[in-house]
Amino acid sequence: MIDHLELKTRGIDANVRFYGDILRLLGYEQKVTGPAKGYGDGNSLDLFIVEGEPSINVHFAFGAPSRALVDQIYETARTEGHRLDKAPALAPHVHPNYYASYLRDPDGRLVEFVCHKAE
């Protein structure tokens, strides 16, 4: 499985703000503050943001333990002025309990938050 993900950006400050605002709701915090900005949840260090030509046409998802947290993440993004893509909803074409919301990070990458639990 994936150990970590590195995203390149020309807008490091905007991305640090975006991922800081959103990932804290999943228990992540910025653990690395050098040229690479790294985020982890205390058990792993798995997302890095570095200066460079932005990675494009990227879609990735973070798992959330509940639908309520998927909703909270989307609402926090809206409140903080981040770019929204799709509001939280079930996606039964994926599977009956697939509940997700979608945001766009400052470089336009599609960032999904998903809960697979029946609620």
C-alpha atoms as one frame of an Amber mdcrd trajectory, in Angstrom:
protein
   0.000   0.000   0.000   0.946   3.651  -0.245   3.360   4.811   2.433   3.278
   8.539   1.640   2.330  11.074  -1.008   4.330  14.113  -2.138   2.625  17.009
  -3.917   4.490  19.737  -5.743   3.221  23.308  -5.805   4.204  26.862  -6.685
   1.953  28.058  -3.830   3.405  26.429  -0.738   1.794  28.864   1.742  -1.700
  28.443   0.283  -1.355  24.660   0.326  -0.017  24.627   3.887  -3.082  26.641
   4.930  -5.504  24.386   2.987  -4.136  21.057   4.219  -3.642  22.416   7.743
  -7.267  23.582   7.948  -8.721  20.358   6.583  -6.445  17.581   7.828  -6.541
  18.718  11.465 -10.118  17.393  11.515  -8.715  13.924  10.791  -6.127  14.238
  13.561  -3.276  15.281  11.272  -0.891  18.094  12.011   2.150  19.542  10.328
   5.158  17.581  11.630   7.843  18.757   9.177   8.452  22.476   8.603  11.586
  22.557   6.424  11.563  22.938   2.635   9.204  19.941   2.558   6.089  20.404
   4.657   5.007  17.067   6.129   1.734  16.018   7.747   1.016  13.073   9.984
  -1.410  11.762  12.560   1.027  10.661  15.253   1.339   7.147  13.819   2.586
   7.997  10.360   3.960  10.830   8.282   2.256  10.429   4.941   1.624  13.715
   3.105   4.347  16.091   1.962   4.108  19.399   0.101   7.179  20.725  -1.702
   7.978  23.616  -4.041   7.937  22.713  -7.715   5.806  22.445 -10.797   2.345
  21.425  -9.552   1.221  17.864  -9.956  -1.937  18.026 -12.088  -4.894  15.776
 -12.865  -4.547  14.235  -9.427  -7.395  12.762  -7.369  -6.821  11.210  -3.971
  -8.980  10.458  -0.960  -8.641  10.565   2.798 -10.699   8.101   4.815 -12.983
   9.523   7.491 -14.385   7.454  10.362 -17.913   8.880  10.040 -20.263  10.633
   7.653 -20.547  13.446  10.187 -16.823  14.089   9.846 -17.108  14.134   6.027
 -19.811  16.794   6.493 -17.688  18.724   9.015 -14.658  18.771   6.715 -16.742
  20.139   3.838 -18.313  22.798   6.082 -14.918  23.798   7.465 -13.585  24.173
   3.920 -16.573  26.351   3.027 -16.172  28.489   6.149 -12.419  28.910   5.584
 -12.963  29.996   1.976 -11.447  26.942   0.307 -12.619  25.768  -3.108 -15.515
  23.324  -2.950 -16.151  20.718  -5.640 -19.000  18.358  -4.627 -21.068  18.436
  -1.455 -21.244  15.364   0.788 -23.481  12.664  -0.644 -23.878   8.949  -1.040
 -22.390   7.451  -4.199 -24.286   4.152  -4.528 -22.748   3.552  -7.961 -19.476
   2.902  -6.069 -21.106   0.921  -3.243 -24.214   1.421  -1.048 -22.356   3.062
   1.864 -19.864   5.210  -0.074 -20.328   8.707   1.377 -17.944  11.382   0.141
 -17.323  15.071  -0.357 -14.827  16.714  -2.692 -12.671  19.821  -2.478 -10.059
  21.387  -4.744  -6.720  22.311  -3.246  -5.053  25.609  -4.277  -3.482  23.890
  -7.312  -6.831  22.425  -8.427  -6.204  18.841  -7.354  -9.327  16.866  -6.440
  -9.197  15.969  -2.734 -11.869  13.563  -1.537 -12.988  12.677   1.984 -14.853
   9.384   2.226 -16.583   7.194   4.797 -17.418   3.596   3.866 -19.518   2.773
   6.947 -23.251   2.182   6.938 -24.929   4.804   9.105
